[in-house]
Amino acid sequence: MKDIINTEYYLSIRSKMIREFSAMYKGARKELSLHFNEGKIDYLQQESQSDYEKLFEELPYIGGRKNADTINLIMGAIALSIIRPLEREKLTDRQIGKVIYEAFNGYFEARPNIINRIVGYIATSKFYAGKMKKQIELSSRRKYEDDFVSEYVESEGRDFDFGYNYVECAIHKLFKTYKVERFLKYVCLGDYVMFRSFGIGFTRTQTIANGASFCDFRFRRRGETYSGWPPDDLPEWSET
């Protein structure tokens, strides 16, 4: 039954997933042009899309539309499919990481600014906070072993409005399965791109990808967010 649910859900959104992949790869192509010619980039994109389509039936089901974090897992799968063909090329991990960062950057820059800002407004609303608290409570029950597990953090007068601690990461689990977890810290930089485009103030001092026991997401409804690249001065960052 579990495999049937997995297959049915992801196949039901197959067209959307392909569109999201194509939108992400546009940003990747710009960075890849520093290393390869157009013909080679076309080949790499075809390899990535083929790899991505194979993931449809392999992605773990974590609640589908009922889980707001499902889209994060899907975006992680897109990043994974971009990374795997690049592992065979003579690029450094950091160069591949920059490709992933630019894939996220291009994806969010291409979206209408008004749409990004509306999403940001909704994501910081009290209504959405209430919805997320319910989802977080459900995640703590660990119904889906491959899901995210998180905790809501009240500001209590501190220098943020609200926060989440992710104590388990579905993308980390996915990357670990495919033995590419060393690239996850670059995928995490996409959060800076995303929240910056949403107009949300976002900070983080540690991530599971960089060896911490949890990721500490902190938000201000109005505030500045670092671009995310170069990452070297980020509190969360580690080259090891």
N, C-alpha and C positions, 0 to 999 in steps of 0.2 A: 504493500500500500504506500509506503514512504516513497519508493522510487516512482510510482505512478503519480503521486502528488508533485514531486520534483519536476518530472517531465511535463506534465500537463500545465503547470503554472508557467514555467519558463518558455515553453513553446507558445503559450497563449500571448506572450508579449514579445515574440521573436522579432517582428517588424520594428518595434520600438527599440529593441536592443541593438539591432543592426544600425538604425539611425544614430543612436547614441555613440556607437563605435565609430561610425564615419565622422561624426562631429568631433570626437576626441582626436582622431588620427590627423585631422587637418592641422592642429597645433603641433603634433609630433612631426609632420612633414617639414615644417619650417625649420625645426632644429636639425632634423636628419639631413637637410640640404647642405649643412656644414661638413658632412662626412661622406655623402653618397650622391651619385647623379640621379636624375629623375627616374630612369629605368630601374635602377636598383631600389629606389624608394617604393616604386609601384610594386615590385616583387615582394619587398618586405611587408607592405600593407596587405597584399594578398595572403601571405603566409600568416600574418597576424589575424586576419579575418577568418581564415580557415580554422585556426587554432581557437578563436573565440567561439565560433559556431559549434565546435566540438564540446565546449564547456557547458552548453545548454543543458545537456542531460547529466552533467556531472556536478553542477552547482548545488550546494546544499539548500534545501528548503528551510527558511527561517520564519515562515508566516506569510510570505507573499505580500499582497496589498495591505494586510492588517498590520504589517511591521514597517514603520517609517525608515528603518535601517536597511531594508531590502535593497533600496537604490544604491546605498553605499557599498554593499557587497557586489552589486552589478558593476559599478564603476571600478571597483577593485579588480574584478574579472577582466574588464577592458584593459586596465593597466598591465595585468598579468599577461594578456595575449600580445601586448606590444613588446613587453620585455623578452619573452622567450625566444623569438627569432633573433633579437639583437644580441642575445648571449652568444650566438654562433659567430658574430662579427667581432672585429678587433677594436671594440670600444671598451673604455674603462667603465667600472661600475658608476662612477660619477657622471660620465658622459651619458650613459643610459638613464641615470637619474634625472639629468637635465632634460632629456627627451620626454620623460614622463611628466616632469613639472610643466614643460611647455605645452604638452597635450592638454593638461588641465587648464592652463592659462588661456590657450586658444579657445577651448570649449566655452569657458565662461565669458570671455571677451566678445564672442560671437553672438551671445544671447542679448536680446534687447535689455537695455539698462533698466527700463521701467519694470520688466518682468523680474529681474534680479532683486530690485528694491521691494517689490511686492512680496516676494518670497521671504526676504529679510524681515519685513514687517510682521508677516505671519509667524515666522520662526521665533520671534521674540515676544509674541503676544501672550497674555495670561491664558487665553484659551488653549494655545498650543502647549504651553507649559503644563497645563492640567492633563492634556492628552499624553504628553511625554512621560509624566509621572506615572500614569497608568501603564504605559508600555514598559517603563523601567521596572515597575513592580512585577510585571509578567516575566520580564527577562530574568529576574532573580530566581524564578522557579525552574529555569533551565529546561524548558519543554523541548527546545531544539538544541542539541549539543553543539552545533556549529554556529550558533547565534552570537550576537554581541551580548554582553552582560554589563549593565551600567548602574550608577547611583546618581541621584539628583543631589546637587549641592546648593543649599540656600546661601545667599550673600552674607546675611547677618552683619551688615554694616561694613563689610570688607570692600576692597576696591574692584568689585565686579557685581553685576546684577544677578547672575545665576550661573550655574555650572553643572557639568557632568563629569563623573569619573568613570571611564571605561575600564573595567577590571578584566574583561575578556573581549577579544576583537575577532570578529568573523573573518576579516580580511587577513589577519595574521595567521589564523588557522588555515585558510585557503593557501596562502603563500608557503606555509610550512609543508603542506601536503605536496606541493610541487617543488620544494627545496629551493625556493628563491626568496626566502625571508630577508636576505641581506638587502634587497631592494625596497623593502616595505617602508623604511624611513623616508625614502624619496616620495613614495605615494602619499605618505602623511602630509607632505608639504602642500599637497593639493587642498588641504583644509584652509590654509592661509589664503590661497587664491579664491576659494569659494566664499568664505565669510567676508573677505574684502569686497568682492563683487556684490554681496548682499548688503553692504553698508553696515555690517555688524562689527563691533570691536571684539577681537578674539586674541587670546593669549594662551600659551601652554608651556609648561616648564619641563615636562617629561612624557615619554611615550613607551609603550610596550616594545615598539620596534627598536628603540634605542636602549633596551635592557631594563626599563623600569617595570614595576609590578602593576602599574595602571597608567592610563593617560588622563591628564587633568585638563579638561576643556573648561575655559572660563570666558564669560561673555559680558560685554557692556552693550546696551541697546544703542548707544551712540558712542562711537570711539574709533580710533585708528587701528588698523591691522597691518602688520608687517607683510611685505609682498611674498616672503617665503624663499626668495633666492637672491643672493647666495645664502645658504642656511647656516654658515659657520658661526655666526654670532647668536643664533637662537639658543635659549637656555636648554631646550630639549635635545640639541644636536650632539652627535658623537660620530667620529669617523671610524671607530672600532666596531 
